[in-house]
Amino acid sequence: MSVGRQFKRMRPEDRDVFELVTPDLRIFGWFPAYNKFIAVKGDFMDRTHGHNLYPGYRDLVVKERDAIDLDPPKWTPGATEYDVISF
């Protein structure tokens, strides 16, 4: 894997959910801290894309994040890819 535009912030952006993009996979999660990614759900690109599963996976990440007992803040609100990943 190469570093770069592989992590994409999902819309709506105020949910602060990120998608890790590889040629074949999509992995959804969030960044609780710099260079730390918590993956919640992964699926094949063709299935995710073909069945429009993005909204459901985004909502699942938010639900799981809310359920985990982490010290606040659980994530970096409003962060872009460049705020949470060292390039």
C-alpha positions as CSV (number, residue, x, y, z in Angstrom):
1,M,0.0,0.0,0.0
2,S,1.2,3.5,-0.7
3,V,0.4,6.5,1.3
4,G,-1.6,9.3,-0.3
5,R,-5.2,9.6,-1.4
6,Q,-6.1,6.2,-0.1
7,F,-7.9,7.7,2.8
8,K,-10.9,9.7,1.9
9,R,-13.2,11.6,4.2
10,M,-16.8,10.5,3.5
11,R,-19.8,12.8,3.0
12,P,-21.5,14.3,4.9
13,E,-18.1,15.4,6.2
14,D,-19.5,16.4,9.6
15,R,-19.7,12.7,10.5
16,D,-15.9,12.4,10.4
17,V,-15.9,9.0,8.9
18,F,-13.0,7.9,6.6
19,E,-12.8,5.3,3.8
20,L,-9.6,3.5,3.1
21,V,-9.5,2.8,-0.6
22,T,-7.5,0.0,-2.3
23,P,-8.1,-1.2,-5.8
24,D,-10.3,-4.1,-4.6
25,L,-11.4,-3.1,-1.1
26,R,-13.1,-0.4,0.8
27,I,-12.5,-0.2,4.6
28,F,-14.6,2.2,6.7
29,G,-13.6,3.7,10.1
30,W,-12.3,6.8,11.9
31,F,-9.1,8.3,13.3
32,P,-9.1,8.6,17.2
33,A,-5.6,10.2,17.0
34,Y,-2.9,11.1,14.5
35,N,-1.9,8.0,12.5
36,K,-4.3,5.7,14.3
37,F,-7.2,4.3,12.3
38,I,-10.0,2.2,13.7
39,A,-11.5,0.1,11.0
40,V,-15.1,-1.0,11.5
41,K,-16.3,-2.5,8.3
42,G,-14.6,-3.7,5.1
43,D,-16.1,-4.9,1.8
44,F,-15.1,-5.5,-1.8
45,M,-15.1,-2.4,-4.0
46,D,-17.5,-3.8,-6.6
47,R,-20.1,-4.9,-4.0
48,T,-19.9,-1.6,-2.1
49,H,-20.1,0.4,-5.2
50,G,-22.6,-1.7,-7.0
51,H,-25.1,-1.9,-4.2
52,N,-24.6,1.7,-2.9
53,L,-23.6,0.5,0.6
54,Y,-21.6,3.6,1.5
55,P,-24.4,5.4,3.5
56,G,-25.0,2.2,5.6
57,Y,-21.3,1.6,6.3
58,R,-20.8,5.3,7.2
59,D,-23.7,5.1,9.7
60,L,-22.3,1.8,11.1
61,V,-19.0,3.5,11.8
62,V,-20.8,6.3,13.7
63,K,-22.9,3.8,15.6
64,E,-19.8,1.8,16.6
65,R,-17.8,4.9,17.5
66,D,-20.6,6.1,19.8
67,A,-20.8,2.8,21.5
68,I,-17.1,2.5,22.4
69,D,-16.0,4.0,25.7
70,L,-13.1,6.1,24.7
71,D,-11.7,9.2,26.4
72,P,-13.0,12.3,24.6
73,P,-12.6,13.4,22.0
74,K,-13.2,10.1,20.3
75,W,-12.0,11.6,17.0
76,T,-10.6,14.8,15.6
77,P,-13.7,16.7,14.5
78,G,-13.4,18.4,11.1
79,A,-10.0,16.8,10.3
80,T,-9.0,16.3,6.8
81,E,-6.8,13.4,5.6
82,Y,-3.8,15.7,6.1
83,D,-4.7,16.3,9.7
84,V,-4.7,12.7,10.7
85,I,-2.2,10.9,8.5
86,S,1.5,11.5,8.1
87,F,2.4,11.6,4.4
